């Protein structure tokens, strides 16, 4: 885990420990481990915003498409003002 590419102060990016230079990235509503190409799209896709809610940890895609746990109610959560 390292500071997020797109928003380092609030977000995180995940480098694959067994494949240096490869990062978790969301694409087509799935997670992929791909090498960084440095493009703005890659940097946004490989950035996640941690958010705690109801005793569980969520990782939201930094591009704001919603959480990965299927909790559709939190994708419209207006309390995410940070």
C-alpha positions in Angstrom: 0.0 0.0 0.0 1.3 3.5 -0.9 -0.2 7.0 -1.2 -2.8 7.1 -3.9 -1.7 8.2 -7.4 -4.6 10.5 -8.0 -5.0 11.9 -4.5 -2.1 11.1 -2.2 -3.3 12.8 0.9 -6.7 11.0 1.1 -6.3 7.8 -1.0 -4.2 4.7 -1.5 -2.8 2.6 -4.3 -1.8 -1.0 -4.0 1.4 -2.3 -5.6 1.6 -6.1 -6.1 4.4 -7.4 -3.9 5.2 -10.3 -6.2 5.1 -8.1 -9.3 6.9 -4.8 -8.7 5.5 -2.0 -10.8 2.1 -3.7 -11.1 -0.8 -2.2 -9.3 -4.4 -3.1 -8.5 -6.7 -1.3 -10.9 -10.4 -1.3 -11.4 -11.7 -1.8 -14.9 -15.1 -3.0 -16.1 -16.2 -3.3 -12.4 -13.4 -5.8 -11.7 -10.0 -5.6 -10.1 -6.9 -6.3 -12.2 -3.2 -6.4 -11.4 -1.6 -4.5 -14.3 1.7 -2.7 -14.9 1.6 1.1 -14.6 1.6 2.9 -17.9 1.5 6.3 -16.1 -1.5 7.5 -18.0 -4.1 9.7 -16.2 -6.7 6.9 -16.7 -4.4 4.3 -15.1 -3.5 6.6 -12.2 -7.2 7.3 -11.5 -8.2 3.6 -11.9 -5.4 2.5 -9.5 -6.4 5.0 -6.7 -8.8 4.0 -3.9 -10.4 5.9 -1.1 -10.6 4.1 2.3 -13.8 4.7 4.2 -15.0 3.1 7.4 -18.7 2.5 7.9 -20.6 0.4 10.3 -17.6 -1.5 11.6 -16.3 -2.5 8.2 -13.7 -1.1 5.9 -14.7 -0.1 2.4 -12.5 0.8 -0.5 -14.2 3.2 -2.9 -12.8 3.8 -6.3 -11.4 7.3 -6.4 -13.4 8.0 -9.5 -16.5 7.8 -7.4 -18.2 4.8 -9.0 -19.1 3.2 -5.6 -17.7 0.7 -3.2 -16.5 -2.9 -4.0 -18.6 -4.6 -1.3 -21.9 -4.3 -3.2 -23.4 -1.9 -0.7 -25.2 0.4 -3.1 -26.5 2.6 -0.3 -23.0 3.9 0.4 -22.4 5.0 -3.2 -24.9 7.8 -2.6 -23.8 8.5 0.9 -23.6 12.3 1.3 -21.6 12.1 4.5 -18.4 11.5 2.4 -17.4 15.2 2.4 -13.7 14.8 3.2 
